[in-house]
Amino acid sequence: LVEHATQHVREEFDQARVRALQARIRPHFLFNSMNTIASLTRSNPRAAEQAIADLSDLFRASLREHREHIALAHEIEIARAYERVERLRLGDRLKVDWQVDALPMDAQVPALILQPLLENAVYHGIEPLKPGGTIRVTGRQDGKHVVITIGNPVEPKLVAQRPGHRIGLDNVRQRLELMFPGEASVEVLETPEHFLVTLRFPAGGVPA
């Protein structure tokens, strides 16, 4: 009985940690996006309407503190909504190459594990580069695991002026570990001209 009660307390504690970590995901781009939408309301109302719809989806995802996991397909939709909003701001400077058709779209993941990493790639990689660049998102299934990589070019001198991208990485790492204890990883490969994040987690359902 004591062991069962201890397990229940541990599960409640882990769930509370997940909710707290998800509550910290408040995308930095939201204020910039509102300014972008305001500028489009007269010049391009249709684009402004789409941007508002995308931003609403992102708000709902950001505020979804009571849900612990979503389908990978939905998570990718959220990340692509974020991309559309940022492309309104950065124009042709931002390109995203999605190579995710091989992913198991019904796999369950913590909400908002891709969007923060895509945001890091935009803010710390693409935005400081005058010509912009391409973010590459690739995904595959490796046996019983899902492997997703997000890579972007960087300018070392400018990246040094924008600390803080590790916060999002640590947040994603902690939430994956809480959902898949001992079975998930977040690896970073950093070179003078490139930044690559690799997520690895089980492709099956949510652990019991």
Secondary structure, 3 states (H helix, E strand, C coil): CHHHHHHHHHHHHHHHHHHHHHHCCCCCHHHHHHHHHHHHHHHCHHHHHHHHHHHHHHHHHHCCCCCCCEEHHHHHHHHHHHHHHHHHHHHHHEEEEEECCCCCCCCEECCCCCHHHHHHHHHHHHCCCCCCEEEEEEEEEECCEEEEEEEEECCHHHHCCCCCHHHHHHHHHHHHHHHCCCCCEEEEEEECCEEEEEEEEECCCCCC
